[in-house]
């Protein structure tokens, strides 16, 4: 009879050890998940490679700012600071003419400034001739 009681006690101890190991594994796994899981403010990957993103309180990835050397443009994209884009005003060869950045991103002639006319032969803007007043 002593032998049978010893076997039952051993089985009960083994079952209790298994249950305790299972419970500690569940709590350990939950702890690791809570500690290493995603949190508000954690960095995340967004659409724009030149921007920084972070998780908001709902754990959705949101834009936070452009990377250093970039600014948010009118298309809500981070583009390099100082980069020319089509339509921007630029400084051309002559001070008496107006230029703007073309589709090819080169500085293209637009028109002569007031008081100047374009000379097709010389391919430049020249001062308009002033006619004497008939006073």
For each residue, the residues with C-beta under 8 A, 3 or more apart:
1: 4 5
2: 5 6
3: 6 7
4: 1 7 8
5: 1 2 8 9
6: 2 3 9 10
7: 3 4 10 11
8: 4 5 11 12
9: 5 6 12 13
10: 6 7 13 14
11: 7 8 14 15
12: 8 9 15 16
13: 9 10 16 17
14: 10 11 17 18
15: 11 12 18 19
16: 12 13 19 20
17: 13 14 20 21
18: 14 15 21 22
19: 15 16 22 23
20: 16 17 23 24
21: 17 18 24 25
22: 18 19 25 26
23: 19 20 26 27
24: 20 21 27 28
25: 21 22 28 29
26: 22 23 29 30
27: 23 24 30 31
28: 24 25 31 32
29: 25 26 32 33
30: 26 27 33 34
31: 27 28 34 35
32: 28 29 35 36
33: 29 30 36 37
34: 30 31 37
35: 31 32
36: 32 33
37: 33 34
38: 42 55 59
39: 42 55
40: 55 56 57 59
41: 54 55
42: 38 39 54 55
43: 52 53 54 55
44: 53 54 55 61
45: 53 61
46: 51 52 53 61 62 63
47:
48: 51 63 77 78
49:
50: 66 67 70 77 78 79 80
51: 46 48 63 64 65 66 67 70 78
52: 43 46 63 64 65 66 67
53: 43 44 45 46 61 62 63 64
54: 41 42 43 44 61 62 64
55: 38 39 40 41 42 43 44 59 60 61 62
56: 40 59 60 62
57: 40
58:
59: 38 40 55 56
60: 55 56
61: 44 45 46 53 54 55
62: 46 53 54 55 56
63: 46 48 51 52 53
64: 51 52 53 54
65: 51 52
66: 50 51 52 70 71 72 78
67: 50 51 52 70 78
68:
69: 80 81
70: 50 51 66 67 78 79 80 81
71: 66 78 79 81
72: 66 76 77 78
73: 76 77 78 79 85
74:
75:
76: 72 73
77: 48 50 72 73
78: 48 50 51 66 67 70 71 72 73
79: 50 70 71 73 83 85
80: 50 69 70 83
81: 69 70 71
82:
83: 79 80
84: 88 90 101 105
85: 73 79 88 101 105
86: 101 102 103 105
87: 100 101
88: 84 85 100 101
89: 98 99 100 101
90: 84 99 100 101 107
91: 99 107
92: 97 98 99 107 108 109
93: 97
94: 97 124 125
95:
96: 112 113 116 125 127
97: 92 93 94 109 110 111 112 113 116 124 125
98: 89 92 109 110 111 112 113
99: 89 90 91 92 107 108 109 110
100: 87 88 89 90 107 108 110
101: 84 85 86 87 88 89 90 105 106 107 108
102: 86 105 106 107 108
103: 86
104:
105: 84 85 86 101 102
106: 101 102
107: 90 91 92 99 100 101 102
108: 92 99 100 101 102
109: 92 97 98 99
110: 97 98 99 100
111: 97 98 118
112: 96 97 98 116 117 118 125
113: 96 97 98 116 125
114:
115: 127 128
116: 96 97 112 113 125 126 127 128
117: 112 125 126 128
118: 111 112 124 125 126
119: 122 123 124 125 126
120: 123
121:
122: 119 126
123: 119 120
124: 94 97 118 119
125: 94 96 97 112 113 116 117 118 119
126: 116 117 118 119 122
127: 96 115 116
128: 115 116 117
129:
130:
131:
132:
133:
134:
135:
